[in-house]
Amino acid sequence: MNPRERLDLADLSDDLAAHQQPMVDNPHRLRRARTQLLLSARGRTLGQKPRRRSLAGLLWAPVALATAAALVFILLRPSATALTFQIASGTPGRAGENLQAPARAPMTVQFSDGTALSLSVYSCASMRCSASRR
């Protein structure tokens, strides 16, 4: 091309369209060209396979889940309270009090943790300490 000749943009676009027409007519080549364009935008080529994630990268999720479960368990567990009890008649008991079952029937003692103690006829018991043990 002579440097003095003028560049005709209409001819250039026609030449470019004629060169690209076979690619448009073949859908497989068009799909491949689109894929190459999209992959090049991501910095990869068509021949490269996506990187596999390492095993160490996948292990953090179960560890994080176990840590979160442990924290929830520790933070939401009930706080230790003093153990209280009441006699079957409904009267609350006091620490250091001597309990004696009547002669006519056994006596039941209900504790705040849900346990129960049955004192047989003529038996006695003493509650010494109601503090929680850990």
Secondary structure, DSSP 8 states (H G I E B T S, - for coil): --TTS---HHHHHHHHHHHHHHHHH-HHHHHHHHHHHHHHHTT--TT-------HHHHHHHHHHHHHHHHHHHHHHS-------EEETTS-B--TT-EEE--SSS-EEEEETTS-EEEE-TT-EEE--------
